[in-house]
């Protein structure tokens, strides 16, 4: 089955990186601006910094318990539009308020968004790159996709 690709992009770095960063656009309360995003497969939910919540004049729609490496905390939930690659809009998306601004980022893209598509990371030739495609198109299977594997069962 051929699915229509809504968005596909690759971020490329010149060396090995331990943070996957790119620019996204955030929209709320008639404010539209670019923001620095970090992609995090270890985060269940997408989070925004307290600074973003303040700049966009966001009001919490609810509160939720959040489990972090530092313990459990109660965090505000806001609604925002998130635009990836200037193409795909996640409208009225639930984002959790967080202290991530101290890490120099505005938004942390969690598995709630990553799980909507195909996500791959490579460090080939000493250079990190990551790709995201929406919607999901096919499995990514490195073991079964290798054609020159001499250790394959015959």
Buried (B, 14 or more C-beta within 10 A) or exposed (E): EEEEEBBBBEBEBEEEBEEBBBEBBBBBEEEEEEBBBBBBEEBBBBBBBBEBBEBBEBEBEEEBEBEEEEEEEEBBBBBBBBBBBEEBBBEEBBBBBBBBBEEEBBBBBBBBBBEBBBBEEEEEEEEBBBBBBBEEBEEEEEEEEEEEEEEEEE
